[in-house]
């Protein structure tokens, strides 16, 4: 691997290799090594780079082309989901059980996958990002039971989605729709969904050339955050049925 990919050094603030040098096969593989410290991860996300690796592998850094994104202005429940949300009795909150959402995402079965890329080291890294006010979760509750959620990283007016899960049918969709609704209110237009796939397309993701994504990213990450630190109070408590209404 060292013959083909740059290896990151010890300085977490050091520049990453130019994303244009990322491999085509596998798509977007840019570098390896380094660490998962808060400064390194902040630096990576600001430049359209994210970590993705399995247990036993070195830390691998990616910037694929094209890039899957959700445009929050267009991300709204379809008729079937709206009906389910109106009848669910669910409620949504943010940043109240972040670690539980990450753990649930790590343990969620994925078709065609054996094991998880959300390793213990990755979970610890995002918990540290959460403590630093950069990582956030949107959580779906049925009473006191956590039935779905999504988590990711927010920098400026940009949100980088990492993973979501459903313990009940529609749980992850409810979390995604609630995230998009709040982001519209905070003038945050994009959710990075990383690697394109049919499931994300079914949810409403579109595929952008990496150059277009990076241009939008460069502007959004430099804007002041709508909310500094925890989203808990600013998000409040949202009845899932409200997601079926115009906003």
C-alpha positions in Angstrom: 0.0 0.0 0.0 2.8 2.4 0.8 4.1 2.2 -2.8 0.8 3.5 -4.2 -0.7 5.8 -1.5 0.7 8.7 0.6 1.1 7.9 4.2 0.0 10.6 6.7 2.5 11.7 9.3 2.1 12.6 12.9 1.0 16.2 12.6 -2.9 16.3 12.6 -2.9 19.8 11.1 -0.8 18.8 8.1 -2.4 19.1 4.7 -3.9 16.1 3.1 -2.7 15.1 -0.4 -4.7 16.9 -3.1 -8.0 15.1 -3.6 -7.4 15.0 -7.4 -4.7 12.5 -6.7 -7.1 10.0 -5.2 -7.3 6.6 -6.9 -10.0 5.7 -9.4 -10.0 2.1 -8.2 -11.1 1.9 -5.5 -12.8 5.1 -6.2 -11.6 8.0 -4.0 -8.9 6.2 -1.9 -6.5 9.1 -1.1 -4.2 8.2 1.8 -3.6 6.0 4.8 -2.3 6.3 8.3 -2.4 9.3 10.7 -4.9 9.2 13.5 -8.5 9.9 14.4 -7.9 13.0 16.5 -10.4 15.9 16.6 -8.0 18.2 14.7 -7.3 15.6 12.0 -10.9 14.8 11.5 -11.9 18.4 11.4 -9.2 19.0 8.8 -10.3 16.1 6.7 -14.0 17.0 6.6 -13.3 20.6 5.8 -11.6 19.4 2.6 -14.1 16.7 1.6 -12.2 13.8 3.0 -13.5 11.1 5.4 -12.1 8.0 7.1 -13.5 4.5 6.2 -11.8 1.3 7.0 -12.4 -2.1 8.6 -11.0 -3.8 11.7 -7.4 -4.8 11.1 -6.8 -2.3 8.3 -4.8 0.9 8.7 -6.9 4.2 8.7 -7.9 4.8 5.1 -8.9 8.3 3.9 -11.3 8.8 1.0 -12.7 11.5 -1.4 -14.8 9.7 -4.0 -15.8 11.1 -7.4 -18.8 11.4 -7.9 -20.1 12.3 -4.4 -23.6 11.4 -3.1 -25.4 14.4 -1.5 -28.9 15.2 -0.2 -30.2 18.7 -1.0 -32.2 19.6 2.1 -34.6 21.8 0.1 -35.8 18.7 -1.8 -35.6 16.1 1.0 -39.2 15.6 2.1 -41.3 12.5 2.9 -43.2 10.8 0.1 -46.9 10.1 0.5 -46.4 6.6 2.0 -43.8 7.8 4.5 -45.9 10.8 5.5 -48.8 8.6 6.3 -46.6 6.3 8.4 -45.1 9.3 10.3 -48.6 10.7 11.0 -49.6 7.4 12.6 -46.3 6.6 14.3 -46.6 8.4 17.6 -42.8 8.9 17.5 -40.9 12.0 18.7 -37.5 13.2 17.7 -34.7 14.9 19.6 -31.1 15.7 18.9 -27.9 15.1 20.8 -29.6 13.4 23.8 -28.2 9.8 23.3 -25.4 10.3 20.7 -23.3 7.3 21.9 -26.3 5.1 21.6 -27.0 6.1 18.1 -23.4 5.5 17.0 -23.4 2.1 18.7 -26.8 1.2 17.1 -25.4 2.2 13.7 -22.3 0.0 14.3 -24.4 -3.0 15.2 -27.0 -2.6 12.5 -26.9 -5.5 9.9 -26.0 -4.4 6.4 -26.9 -6.5 3.4 -23.8 -7.9 1.8 -21.5 -6.8 4.6 -19.8 -8.9 7.2 -18.9 -6.9 10.3 -18.8 -3.1 10.5 -16.6 -0.2 9.5 -17.7 1.6 12.6 -15.0 0.0 14.8 -14.4 0.7 18.4 -11.8 3.2 17.4 -14.2 5.0 15.1 -16.9 5.1 17.8 -14.4 6.6 20.2 -13.4 9.2 17.6 -16.9 10.4 17.0 -17.7 10.5 20.7 -14.7 12.9 21.0 -16.0 15.0 18.1 -19.4 15.1 19.8 -17.8 16.3 23.0 -16.1 19.0 20.9 -19.4 20.2 19.6 -18.8 19.0 16.0 -20.7 15.6 15.8 -24.4 15.4 16.3 -27.2 12.9 16.3 -30.9 13.1 15.5 -32.8 10.4 17.4 -36.2 8.8 16.9 -38.1 7.7 20.0 -41.2 5.6 20.6 -41.8 6.5 24.2 -38.5 5.9 25.8 -37.3 3.4 23.1 -34.8 4.5 20.6 -36.1 3.3 17.2 -34.0 5.1 14.7 -31.3 7.7 14.3 -28.6 9.4 12.2 -25.3 10.9 13.1 -22.6 13.0 11.4 -20.4 16.0 11.6 -21.3 19.7 11.2 -18.8 22.3 10.2 -20.1 25.8 9.3 -23.3 25.3 7.4 -22.4 21.9 6.1 -23.4 18.5 7.5 -21.5 15.3 6.7 -23.7 12.3 7.2 -21.9 9.2 8.6 -24.5 6.5 9.3 -28.1 5.9 10.2 -30.1 3.0 11.6 -33.6 1.7 12.0 -34.8 -0.5 14.8 -38.4 0.0 13.4 -39.4 0.3 9.8 -38.9 3.9 8.7 -36.9 4.9 11.8 -33.8 6.1 9.8 -36.0 7.9 7.2 -37.7 9.8 10.0 -34.3 10.8 11.4 -33.1 11.9 7.9 -36.3 13.9 7.2 -36.1 15.6 10.6 -32.4 16.5 10.1 -33.3 18.0 6.7 -36.2 20.0 8.1 -34.0 21.5 10.8 -31.2 22.2 8.4 -33.6 24.1 6.1 -34.4 26.3 9.0 -30.7 26.9 9.8 -29.9 27.6 6.1 -27.8 24.5 5.7 -28.4 23.3 2.1 -26.4 20.1 1.8 -25.9 16.7 3.6 -22.9 14.8 2.4 -23.8 11.1 1.9 -20.4 10.1 0.7 -20.5 7.0 -1.6 -23.5 6.8 -4.0 -25.6 3.6 -3.9 -29.1 2.6 -4.9 -30.4 2.8 -1.4 -29.3 6.5 -1.0 -30.8 7.3 -4.4 -34.1 5.8 -3.3 -34.0 8.1 -0.3 -33.5 11.1 -2.5 -29.7 11.5 -2.9 -28.2 12.9 -6.0 -24.7 12.3 -7.5 -22.5 15.3 -7.9 -19.1 15.5 -9.6 -16.4 15.9 -6.9 -15.4 19.3 -8.2 -18.9 20.6 -7.8 -19.2 19.2 -4.3 -15.8 20.6 -3.2 -16.7 24.1 -4.6 -20.0 24.1 -2.5 -18.2 22.7 0.5 -15.5 25.3 0.4 -18.1 28.1 0.8 -20.3 26.3 3.4 -17.6 25.3 5.9 -16.4 28.9 6.2 -19.8 30.2 7.2 -20.6 30.6 10.8 -22.5 27.7 12.4 -26.2 28.2 13.0 -25.7 26.6 16.4 -22.5 26.4 18.4 -22.0 23.2 20.4 -24.9 20.9 21.3 -28.0 20.9 19.2 -30.2 19.6 22.0 -31.9 22.8 23.0 -32.1 24.4 19.5 -33.6 21.2 18.0 -36.0 20.6 20.9 -38.7 17.9 20.7 -40.4 17.3 17.3 -43.4 15.1 16.8 -42.9 12.8 13.9 -46.3 13.7 12.6 -45.0 17.3 12.0 -42.7 15.9 9.3 -45.7 15.1 7.2 -46.7 18.8 7.2 -45.3 21.6 5.0 -42.6 23.7 6.6 
